[in-house]
Amino acid sequence: MNAKEDPPDPDRTVRPVRRRLGADERRAALLEAAHAAFRTRAYTEVSVAEIAHAAGASEALAHRYFGSKSALYAAMVTDGLRELLARDAACDADPGPEPDGWARLRASLRVYLGFIAEGANGWATLLRAPGSVPPEALAERDRGRAVFHERVTTRLGLDAGDPAVRLVVDGYLAYVDNACLRWWEAGCPEELRSPLVESAVGALTGALAALGPVPEP
């Protein structure tokens, strides 16, 4: 070592290198950092400063793009919902060798399990502690449920205008969310994917059977 050089300081805090990005790139980087931060942590446990630091931006810049922590969280949920709905739509676009409604429903459940298992979207923590998140994010969750409600009734050829059918499908979606959350909390064991799918299908089949004849699952 050159005598004129100072030795490295082991206690120096390593800061992420900030680079100039376009508006879309910067926004995407902040959302990506938010996805990672909320992977397993609740809304109240993460700060905008932490997300901005991970994205290589300043807290002021993050506020400039999203306005507030609640708006950033809601944008992250919207981003995740957009991706989930796009993947789910593929269950209808490419239904596979058995293109009946129940096969599409099973495919949709497998998509949802895969999405939750990835974790980097805040979806599991949104389900886990809905009372702690801003209303904007809850509104996005409800919007997603409304889309899935319509897709379930369409795939199975159910009468969406029947109040009893609406009640059954609402109960099915609540069951799926709760079961998927428990699966996620258990570490997403692979051997329980298929049993979870079949239990959800069985729950829906049983509930619909009380209303009258239904197609075989």
Backbone as CSV, one residue per row, in Angstrom:
resi,resn,N_x,N_y,N_z,CA_x,CA_y,CA_z,C_x,C_y,C_z
1,MET,0.850,-1.206,0.000,0.000,0.000,0.000,0.875,1.240,0.000
2,ASN,0.529,2.182,-0.828,1.249,3.435,-0.861,1.080,4.143,0.469
3,ALA,2.177,4.656,1.022,2.138,5.298,2.337,1.244,6.518,2.352
4,LYS,1.037,7.153,1.205,0.221,8.360,1.154,-1.277,8.049,1.075
5,GLU,-1.625,6.749,0.854,-3.028,6.388,0.730,-3.633,6.121,2.098
6,ASP,-4.857,6.537,2.275,-5.568,6.236,3.514,-6.129,4.832,3.433
7,PRO,-6.089,4.087,4.529,-6.669,2.735,4.515,-8.181,2.824,4.360
8,PRO,-8.800,1.808,3.784,-10.257,1.834,3.620,-10.957,1.867,4.968
9,ASP,-12.044,2.585,5.035,-12.808,2.691,6.273,-13.889,1.625,6.274
10,PRO,-13.758,0.586,7.142,-14.728,-0.503,7.132,-16.102,-0.070,7.597
11,ASP,-16.188,1.069,8.276,-17.473,1.526,8.810,-18.207,2.461,7.857
12,ARG,-17.601,2.773,6.725,-18.239,3.687,5.786,-19.514,3.052,5.232
13,THR,-20.599,3.789,5.230,-21.868,3.300,4.700,-21.832,3.328,3.179
14,VAL,-22.144,2.193,2.566,-22.152,2.103,1.118,-23.491,2.610,0.611
15,ARG,-23.478,3.620,-0.178,-24.709,4.190,-0.719,-24.931,3.699,-2.144
16,PRO,-26.186,3.456,-2.511,-26.438,3.051,-3.901,-26.049,4.164,-4.854
17,VAL,-25.496,3.772,-5.985,-25.085,4.758,-6.976,-26.326,5.287,-7.682
18,ARG,-26.486,6.597,-7.660,-27.626,7.200,-8.331,-27.244,7.533,-9.760
19,ARG,-28.114,7.183,-10.681,-27.863,7.510,-12.075,-29.110,8.183,-12.636
20,ARG,-28.912,8.965,-13.645,-30.017,9.705,-14.230,-30.892,8.769,-15.064
21,LEU,-32.178,8.734,-14.738,-33.118,7.890,-15.457,-34.247,8.743,-16.023
22,GLY,-34.889,8.228,-17.033,-36.082,8.884,-17.540,-37.214,8.728,-16.538
23,ALA,-38.290,9.473,-16.728,-39.403,9.451,-15.782,-39.998,8.061,-15.641
24,ASP,-40.214,7.367,-16.751,-40.814,6.032,-16.693,-39.874,5.047,-16.010
25,GLU,-38.585,5.137,-16.320,-37.610,4.240,-15.703,-37.517,4.484,-14.205
26,ARG,-37.522,5.739,-13.811,-37.414,6.063,-12.393,-38.645,5.563,-11.641
27,ARG,-39.811,5.789,-12.213,-41.036,5.329,-11.573,-41.028,3.812,-11.432
28,ALA,-40.580,3.121,-12.481,-40.517,1.659,-12.444,-39.527,1.176,-11.385
29,ALA,-38.409,1.884,-11.252,-37.409,1.502,-10.254,-37.962,1.661,-8.841
30,LEU,-38.710,2.725,-8.609,-39.314,2.937,-7.299,-40.361,1.875,-6.999
31,LEU,-41.163,1.511,-7.994,-42.162,0.474,-7.790,-41.503,-0.881,-7.532
32,GLU,-40.431,-1.160,-8.243,-39.707,-2.413,-8.028,-39.153,-2.472,-6.610
33,ALA,-38.619,-1.362,-6.139,-38.102,-1.310,-4.775,-39.227,-1.470,-3.758
34,ALA,-40.393,-0.914,-4.058,-41.548,-1.059,-3.168,-41.998,-2.509,-3.118
35,HIS,-42.051,-3.163,-4.267,-42.417,-4.580,-4.306,-41.497,-5.383,-3.391
36,ALA,-40.202,-5.135,-3.481,-39.240,-5.878,-2.672,-39.395,-5.560,-1.186
37,ALA,-39.626,-4.298,-0.862,-39.737,-3.892,0.542,-40.960,-4.496,1.217
38,PHE,-42.055,-4.588,0.466,-43.295,-5.099,1.036,-43.463,-6.605,0.814
39,ARG,-42.396,-7.271,0.434,-42.465,-8.716,0.189,-43.004,-9.447,1.415
40,THR,-42.472,-9.138,2.586,-42.912,-9.816,3.809,-43.216,-8.844,4.946
41,ARG,-43.082,-7.547,4.684,-43.256,-6.573,5.758,-44.532,-5.767,5.570
42,ALA,-45.116,-5.362,6.686,-46.388,-4.651,6.657,-46.196,-3.215,6.192
43,TYR,-47.300,-2.607,5.833,-47.290,-1.222,5.345,-46.621,-0.283,6.335
44,THR,-46.914,-0.450,7.614,-46.388,0.461,8.637,-44.904,0.274,8.909
45,GLU,-44.326,-0.824,8.425,-42.923,-1.133,8.734,-41.940,-0.627,7.691
46,VAL,-42.451,-0.053,6.623,-41.590,0.386,5.515,-41.752,1.883,5.312
47,SER,-40.639,2.572,5.075,-40.687,4.017,4.858,-40.394,4.361,3.395
48,VAL,-40.846,5.529,2.993,-40.550,6.009,1.640,-39.049,6.203,1.474
49,ALA,-38.383,6.667,2.531,-36.935,6.880,2.460,-36.205,5.579,2.159
50,GLU,-36.646,4.494,2.769,-36.026,3.194,2.524,-36.230,2.747,1.084
51,ILE,-37.424,2.922,0.580,-37.724,2.526,-0.802,-36.907,3.363,-1.779
52,ALA,-36.859,4.661,-1.537,-36.095,5.549,-2.413,-34.612,5.179,-2.409
53,HIS,-34.078,4.891,-1.232,-32.664,4.509,-1.103,-32.380,3.260,-1.932
54,ALA,-33.265,2.265,-1.833,-33.068,1.015,-2.571,-33.157,1.238,-4.081
55,ALA,-33.939,2.234,-4.487,-34.096,2.526,-5.917,-33.028,3.476,-6.437
56,GLY,-32.115,3.915,-5.555,-31.071,4.841,-5.978,-31.586,6.237,-6.219
57,ALA,-32.638,6.612,-5.466,-33.234,7.938,-5.618,-33.336,8.610,-4.263
58,SER,-33.697,9.871,-4.254,-33.897,10.590,-3.007,-35.345,10.448,-2.558
59,GLU,-35.573,10.644,-1.276,-36.936,10.584,-0.758,-37.792,11.679,-1.408
60,ALA,-37.190,12.854,-1.609,-37.927,13.957,-2.230,-38.383,13.584,-3.631
61,LEU,-37.536,12.869,-4.371,-37.896,12.466,-5.722,-39.036,11.453,-5.695
62,ALA,-39.003,10.530,-4.733,-40.083,9.550,-4.611,-41.409,10.249,-4.339
63,HIS,-41.373,11.267,-3.484,-42.594,12.022,-3.196,-43.046,12.813,-4.425
64,ARG,-42.089,13.245,-5.229,-42.441,13.985,-6.439,-43.206,13.089,-7.407
65,TYR,-42.829,11.808,-7.481,-43.476,10.892,-8.403,-44.813,10.380,-7.888
66,PHE,-44.913,10.149,-6.571,-46.108,9.494,-6.040,-46.901,10.349,-5.055
67,GLY,-46.308,11.405,-4.532,-47.030,12.311,-3.661,-47.027,11.932,-2.202
68,SER,-47.182,10.641,-1.895,-47.239,10.205,-0.503,-46.938,8.715,-0.426
69,LYS,-46.697,8.240,0.779,-46.457,6.812,0.984,-47.697,6.002,0.600
70,SER,-48.872,6.492,0.969,-50.097,5.758,0.664,-50.311,5.648,-0.845
71,ALA,-49.994,6.710,-1.579,-50.147,6.685,-3.026,-49.128,5.743,-3.671
72,LEU,-47.921,5.696,-3.120,-46.902,4.780,-3.618,-47.336,3.342,-3.395
73,TYR,-47.870,3.057,-2.210,-48.322,1.701,-1.909,-49.470,1.306,-2.833
74,ALA,-50.420,2.216,-3.019,-51.553,1.934,-3.899,-51.087,1.694,-5.333
75,ALA,-50.094,2.471,-5.779,-49.558,2.284,-7.128,-48.899,0.920,-7.260
76,MET,-48.222,0.473,-6.191,-47.597,-0.853,-6.199,-48.666,-1.938,-6.293
77,VAL,-49.763,-1.784,-5.538,-50.857,-2.757,-5.591,-51.482,-2.773,-6.986
78,THR,-51.692,-1.599,-7.568,-52.238,-1.503,-8.922,-51.331,-2.194,-9.923
79,ASP,-50.034,-1.998,-9.771,-49.046,-2.619,-10.639,-49.129,-4.138,-10.537
80,GLY,-49.220,-4.644,-9.301,-49.321,-6.077,-9.096,-50.624,-6.646,-9.630
81,LEU,-51.724,-5.913,-9.414,-53.018,-6.371,-9.901,-53.037,-6.446,-11.420
82,ARG,-52.437,-5.469,-12.070,-52.384,-5.469,-13.536,-51.671,-6.731,-14.041
83,GLU,-50.574,-7.070,-13.396,-49.821,-8.264,-13.793,-50.624,-9.532,-13.518
84,LEU,-51.269,-9.610,-12.356,-52.058,-10.790,-12.012,-53.212,-10.997,-12.992
85,LEU,-53.934,-9.932,-13.307,-55.075,-10.048,-14.209,-54.633,-10.436,-15.620
86,ALA,-53.474,-9.948,-16.031,-52.959,-10.313,-17.354,-52.625,-11.801,-17.402
87,ARG,-52.008,-12.314,-16.351,-51.681,-13.741,-16.315,-52.957,-14.578,-16.272
88,ASP,-53.922,-14.115,-15.479,-55.169,-14.863,-15.354,-55.927,-14.896,-16.672
89,ALA,-55.908,-13.809,-17.415,-56.610,-13.762,-18.704,-56.078,-14.808,-19.666
90,ALA,-54.805,-15.170,-19.510,-54.212,-16.172,-20.378,-54.864,-17.537,-20.180
91,CYS,-55.530,-17.744,-19.025,-56.231,-19.008,-18.785,-57.377,-19.184,-19.776
92,ASP,-57.932,-18.081,-20.272,-58.998,-18.135,-21.270,-58.426,-18.097,-22.687
93,ALA,-57.342,-17.354,-22.863,-56.733,-17.242,-24.189,-56.079,-18.559,-24.616
94,ASP,-55.537,-19.307,-23.627,-54.875,-20.584,-23.915,-55.349,-21.606,-22.893
95,PRO,-56.574,-22.126,-23.042,-57.172,-22.971,-22.018,-56.574,-24.365,-21.900
96,GLY,-55.766,-24.791,-22.861,-55.163,-26.114,-22.763,-56.036,-27.186,-23.395
97,PRO,-55.712,-28.479,-23.138,-56.419,-29.576,-23.804,-57.862,-29.765,-23.328
98,GLU,-58.227,-29.222,-22.165,-59.585,-29.375,-21.643,-60.180,-27.986,-21.395
99,PRO,-60.671,-27.345,-22.455,-61.080,-25.939,-22.345,-62.467,-25.731,-21.727
100,ASP,-62.846,-26.541,-20.714,-64.122,-26.302,-20.056,-63.923,-25.300,-18.915
101,GLY,-65.036,-24.811,-18.372,-64.953,-23.772,-17.353,-64.209,-24.184,-16.102
102,TRP,-64.401,-25.427,-15.681,-63.723,-25.868,-14.459,-62.217,-25.991,-14.664
103,ALA,-61.803,-26.419,-15.864,-60.370,-26.483,-16.159,-59.767,-25.083,-16.122
104,ARG,-60.509,-24.113,-16.644,-60.027,-22.732,-16.623,-59.985,-22.201,-15.184
105,LEU,-60.945,-22.602,-14.381,-60.948,-22.173,-12.985,-59.736,-22.741,-12.246
106,ARG,-59.439,-24.002,-12.483,-58.256,-24.605,-11.856,-56.982,-23.905,-12.320
107,ALA,-56.909,-23.604,-13.609,-55.735,-22.896,-14.135,-55.608,-21.523,-13.487
108,SER,-56.738,-20.853,-13.288,-56.735,-19.538,-12.646,-56.212,-19.634,-11.213
109,LEU,-56.620,-20.674,-10.503,-56.142,-20.861,-9.127,-54.634,-21.109,-9.096
110,ARG,-54.151,-21.883,-10.049,-52.703,-22.140,-10.091,-51.930,-20.854,-10.400
111,VAL,-52.489,-20.013,-11.258,-51.869,-18.716,-11.554,-51.807,-17.869,-10.288
112,TYR,-52.893,-17.843,-9.540,-52.949,-17.037,-8.323,-51.938,-17.529,-7.293
113,LEU,-51.830,-18.847,-7.138,-50.849,-19.400,-6.204,-49.429,-19.036,-6.626
114,GLY,-49.144,-19.132,-7.913,-47.814,-18.768,-8.387,-47.510,-17.308,-8.157
115,PHE,-48.503,-16.470,-8.358,-48.334,-15.031,-8.158,-48.024,-14.717,-6.695
116,ILE,-48.769,-15.319,-5.790,-48.539,-15.087,-4.364,-47.188,-15.653,-3.938
117,ALA,-46.818,-16.814,-4.476,-45.547,-17.429,-4.099,-44.361,-16.551,-4.456
118,GLU,-44.474,-15.779,-5.537,-43.383,-14.883,-5.920,-43.135,-13.833,-4.847
119,GLY,-44.183,-13.410,-4.190,-44.042,-12.540,-3.023,-43.764,-11.089,-3.298
120,ALA,-43.050,-10.769,-4.373,-42.604,-9.389,-4.571,-43.699,-8.530,-5.192
121,ASN,-44.830,-8.466,-4.540,-45.919,-7.647,-5.057,-46.785,-7.078,-3.947
122,GLY,-46.479,-7.437,-2.696,-47.234,-6.892,-1.576,-48.608,-7.500,-1.411
123,TRP,-48.974,-8.446,-2.294,-50.333,-8.968,-2.269,-50.625,-9.749,-0.993
124,ALA,-49.682,-10.570,-0.563,-49.902,-11.370,0.639,-50.014,-10.491,1.876
125,THR,-49.170,-9.467,1.971,-49.247,-8.592,3.136,-50.506,-7.734,3.097
126,LEU,-51.020,-7.456,1.912,-52.283,-6.729,1.797,-53.425,-7.573,2.356
127,LEU,-53.400,-8.887,2.058,-54.416,-9.786,2.579,-54.239,-10.007,4.074
128,ARG,-53.007,-9.976,4.518,-52.698,-10.318,5.899,-53.154,-9.249,6.878
129,ALA,-52.991,-7.997,6.521,-53.323,-6.908,7.452,-54.033,-5.785,6.710
130,PRO,-55.252,-6.028,6.211,-55.939,-4.998,5.431,-56.262,-3.742,6.228
131,GLY,-56.387,-3.874,7.552,-56.714,-2.705,8.362,-55.588,-1.703,8.488
132,SER,-54.373,-2.117,8.114,-53.219,-1.227,8.275,-52.841,-0.502,6.994
133,VAL,-53.511,-0.814,5.889,-53.119,-0.228,4.610,-54.072,0.903,4.235
134,PRO,-53.636,1.816,3.374,-54.478,2.952,2.993,-55.692,2.522,2.180
135,PRO,-56.764,3.310,2.244,-57.992,2.950,1.530,-57.808,2.840,0.020
136,GLU,-56.849,3.579,-0.548,-56.616,3.486,-1.990,-56.223,2.054,-2.388
137,ALA,-55.407,1.419,-1.535,-54.965,0.052,-1.822,-56.112,-0.934,-1.650
138,LEU,-56.941,-0.726,-0.636,-58.097,-1.594,-0.434,-59.063,-1.483,-1.609
139,ALA,-59.198,-0.286,-2.158,-60.070,-0.092,-3.313,-59.557,-0.894,-4.512
140,GLU,-58.237,-0.947,-4.670,-57.661,-1.736,-5.754,-57.896,-3.225,-5.526
141,ARG,-57.758,-3.663,-4.272,-58.045,-5.068,-3.963,-59.491,-5.411,-4.309
142,ASP,-60.414,-4.525,-3.945,-61.831,-4.761,-4.237,-62.091,-4.776,-5.743
143,ARG,-61.378,-3.916,-6.468,-61.521,-3.901,-7.923,-61.068,-5.227,-8.510
144,GLY,-59.978,-5.758,-7.984,-59.496,-7.054,-8.449,-60.492,-8.161,-8.167
145,ARG,-61.085,-8.134,-6.984,-62.080,-9.155,-6.646,-63.293,-9.072,-7.565
146,ALA,-63.689,-7.859,-7.920,-64.833,-7.695,-8.819,-64.537,-8.314,-10.186
147,VAL,-63.299,-8.143,-10.667,-62.921,-8.737,-11.954,-62.940,-10.264,-11.855
148,PHE,-62.381,-10.801,-10.762,-62.366,-12.255,-10.606,-63.773,-12.804,-10.432
149,HIS,-64.633,-12.047,-9.779,-66.025,-12.461,-9.627,-66.664,-12.629,-11.006
150,GLU,-66.462,-11.656,-11.862,-67.028,-11.720,-13.206,-66.435,-12.879,-13.994
151,ARG,-65.136,-13.131,-13.846,-64.491,-14.202,-14.598,-64.955,-15.575,-14.129
152,VAL,-65.163,-15.746,-12.826,-65.648,-17.033,-12.317,-67.041,-17.320,-12.864
153,THR,-67.945,-16.346,-12.789,-69.302,-16.569,-13.276,-69.324,-16.814,-14.781
154,THR,-68.472,-16.117,-15.513,-68.419,-16.307,-16.964,-67.863,-17.676,-17.317
155,ARG,-66.781,-18.098,-16.665,-66.163,-19.384,-16.962,-67.098,-20.553,-16.683
156,LEU,-67.911,-20.426,-15.652,-68.794,-21.528,-15.276,-70.207,-21.370,-15.825
157,GLY,-70.454,-20.278,-16.556,-71.770,-20.064,-17.132,-72.847,-19.821,-16.091
158,LEU,-72.507,-19.137,-15.014,-73.452,-18.871,-13.936,-74.231,-17.592,-14.202
159,ASP,-75.344,-17.450,-13.549,-76.184,-16.260,-13.696,-75.656,-15.168,-12.763
160,ALA,-74.941,-14.211,-13.335,-74.328,-13.159,-12.520,-75.362,-12.275,-11.834
161,GLY,-76.588,-12.267,-12.346,-77.621,-11.433,-11.757,-78.371,-12.094,-10.619
162,ASP,-78.106,-13.372,-10.365,-78.768,-14.106,-9.289,-78.092,-13.760,-7.959
163,PRO,-78.834,-13.181,-7.008,-78.221,-12.798,-5.721,-77.576,-13.982,-4.996
164,ALA,-78.182,-15.168,-5.100,-77.614,-16.345,-4.440,-76.275,-16.730,-5.066
165,VAL,-76.207,-16.644,-6.387,-74.948,-16.944,-7.083,-73.878,-15.948,-6.677
166,ARG,-74.243,-14.689,-6.609,-73.280,-13.661,-6.214,-72.743,-13.948,-4.812
167,LEU,-73.626,-14.352,-3.926,-73.217,-14.653,-2.555,-72.245,-15.827,-2.520
168,VAL,-72.555,-16.873,-3.281,-71.697,-18.060,-3.315,-70.319,-17.719,-3.889
169,VAL,-70.290,-16.974,-4.987,-69.002,-16.638,-5.607,-68.195,-15.713,-4.694
170,ASP,-68.863,-14.777,-4.027,-68.158,-13.929,-3.065,-67.514,-14.780,-1.970
171,GLY,-68.271,-15.760,-1.467,-67.731,-16.646,-0.435,-66.564,-17.465,-0.941
172,TYR,-66.661,-17.923,-2.192,-65.568,-18.683,-2.797,-64.290,-17.848,-2.878
173,LEU,-64.414,-16.590,-3.326,-63.239,-15.727,-3.456,-62.617,-15.437,-2.088
174,ALA,-63.453,-15.262,-1.063,-62.926,-15.041,0.278,-62.198,-16.290,0.778
175,TYR,-62.767,-17.457,0.470,-62.122,-18.726,0.851,-60.761,-18.859,0.176
176,VAL,-60.716,-18.553,-1.114,-59.457,-18.668,-1.860,-58.397,-17.748,-1.260
177,ASP,-58.760,-16.493,-0.987,-57.789,-15.562,-0.415,-57.267,-16.067,0.923
178,ASN,-58.156,-16.551,1.779,-57.738,-17.009,3.100,-56.860,-18.256,2.998
179,ALA,-57.266,-19.216,2.142,-56.480,-20.437,1.983,-55.109,-20.141,1.387
180,CYS,-55.062,-19.263,0.392,-53.787,-18.909,-0.227,-52.869,-18.186,0.762
181,LEU,-53.459,-17.357,1.602,-52.660,-16.656,2.606,-52.053,-17.644,3.589
182,ARG,-52.840,-18.606,4.044,-52.309,-19.613,4.970,-51.202,-20.421,4.295
183,TRP,-51.372,-20.719,3.022,-50.348,-21.450,2.272,-49.065,-20.633,2.188
184,TRP,-49.211,-19.329,1.939,-48.047,-18.443,1.871,-47.342,-18.367,3.221
185,GLU,-48.097,-18.263,4.301,-47.510,-18.193,5.639,-46.777,-19.479,6.002
186,ALA,-47.190,-20.596,5.392,-46.523,-21.875,5.641,-45.275,-22.053,4.781
187,GLY,-44.966,-21.061,3.957,-43.780,-21.130,3.109,-44.047,-21.631,1.716
188,CYS,-45.303,-21.639,1.285,-45.702,-22.067,-0.060,-45.229,-23.490,-0.383
189,PRO,-45.566,-24.475,0.481,-45.125,-25.850,0.201,-45.689,-26.382,-1.112
190,GLU,-44.807,-26.880,-1.947,-45.198,-27.333,-3.280,-46.213,-28.463,-3.221
191,GLU,-46.065,-29.356,-2.241,-46.949,-30.520,-2.176,-48.395,-30.162,-1.833
192,LEU,-48.627,-28.910,-1.413,-49.982,-28.501,-1.063,-50.663,-27.672,-2.163
193,ARG,-49.974,-27.442,-3.260,-50.593,-26.654,-4.341,-51.848,-27.338,-4.880
194,SER,-51.693,-28.571,-5.318,-52.835,-29.278,-5.903,-53.964,-29.501,-4.902
195,PRO,-53.676,-29.941,-3.655,-54.762,-30.076,-2.680,-55.500,-28.765,-2.430
196,LEU,-54.768,-27.646,-2.443,-55.422,-26.359,-2.218,-56.367,-26.038,-3.377
197,VAL,-55.905,-26.286,-4.592,-56.749,-26.035,-5.764,-58.012,-26.880,-5.696
198,GLU,-57.850,-28.161,-5.398,-59.006,-29.054,-5.377,-59.954,-28.740,-4.227
199,SER,-59.421,-28.295,-3.095,-60.296,-27.942,-1.978,-61.124,-26.705,-2.317
200,ALA,-60.529,-25.752,-3.033,-61.263,-24.548,-3.435,-62.357,-24.902,-4.439
201,VAL,-62.023,-25.744,-5.408,-63.013,-26.180,-6.392,-64.135,-26.949,-5.702
202,GLY,-63.763,-27.808,-4.748,-64.764,-28.574,-4.026,-65.693,-27.691,-3.212
203,ALA,-65.136,-26.650,-2.591,-65.957,-25.730,-1.804,-66.966,-25.007,-2.694
204,LEU,-66.514,-24.578,-3.869,-67.412,-23.881,-4.785,-68.474,-24.832,-5.340
205,THR,-68.061,-26.055,-5.677,-69.004,-27.035,-6.205,-70.105,-27.335,-5.199
206,GLY,-69.702,-27.542,-3.946,-70.678,-27.846,-2.909,-71.655,-26.713,-2.682
207,ALA,-71.137,-25.482,-2.686,-72.012,-24.327,-2.465,-72.985,-24.135,-3.620
208,LEU,-72.491,-24.328,-4.854,-73.365,-24.158,-6.015,-74.411,-25.276,-6.094
209,ALA,-74.043,-26.478,-5.618,-74.968,-27.596,-5.667,-76.234,-27.335,-4.868
210,ALA,-76.111,-26.523,-3.822,-77.263,-26.189,-3.007,-78.250,-25.307,-3.761
211,LEU,-77.771,-24.670,-4.846,-78.642,-23.782,-5.626,-79.305,-24.509,-6.798
212,GLY,-78.810,-25.691,-7.127,-79.360,-26.421,-8.266,-78.278,-27.165,-8.992
213,PRO,-78.577,-27.848,-10.079,-77.576,-28.614,-10.831,-76.448,-27.715,-11.347
214,VAL,-75.230,-28.226,-11.248,-74.058,-27.507,-11.764,-73.242,-28.456,-12.617
215,PRO,-72.447,-27.948,-13.579,-71.580,-28.809,-14.375,-70.588,-29.552,-13.489
216,GLU,-70.208,-30.736,-13.909,-69.217,-31.499,-13.156,-67.877,-30.778,-13.161
217,PRO,-67.215,-30.665,-11.974,-65.904,-30.003,-11.920,-64.805,-30.883,-12.490
